[in-house]
């Protein structure tokens, strides 16, 4: 199946919302297999851990048998604790949030729909206790529930957000500003205690995201890009990171 190597993922403001698939148990096996094969190739080529089908272009969706205007509510997971080699589709996924820990835990992410994956960012995410959905790995198809030790909870929330037609940029108040002392201290709380923790962590971030981090300037109410050492690199422009 042809893969469009030069075609970028849909960018902010263009992700459609995906409704649940009606009667998911009656999806033909050949369609499930083509979805799985295509998503695996796409993730393998780009190094993605997972992919929401809303991020496919209209042309790609049409070739896979979907409406060009209405994508399916499907996530492909390339790898997790329970999905090791073949990858798997999760159809009509639902994440059950564990509100005991609140929404204040900062998680580091990158996103193909923001600056073509070239920028990192820290965002508040809820802890997920389980993810449910119709699971297809190429050989079996059934409704399953995964605990928090299974499918990575951060990936589940990230991709389900895409299925709702949103990216992290639709939730600016949830983004952490690494220049802000209070935000930075909360970010450091997720790092295991090590000597010279702050300095070493910034170096790790610099290597992981050499192009910088997306933050939201609360005073100016604008998205900006900073480096791992909190220096402002400028305003955010998607076209700059093609």
Secondary structure, DSSP 8 states (H G I E B T S, - for coil): ----TT-----TT--------TTGGGS-HHHHHHHHHHHHHHHHHHT-SEEEGGGS-HHHHHHTTS-SSS--SEEEES--SS--SS-EEEEEEEEEEEGGG-S-EEEEEE-TTSGGGT-EEEEEE-EEEEEEEEEE-SS-EEEEEEETTSS-HHHHHHHHHHHTT--GGG-GGGB--TTSHHHHHHHHTTS---TTHHHHHHHHHHHH-TT-EEEEETTTTEEEEE-TTS-EEEE--GGGG-
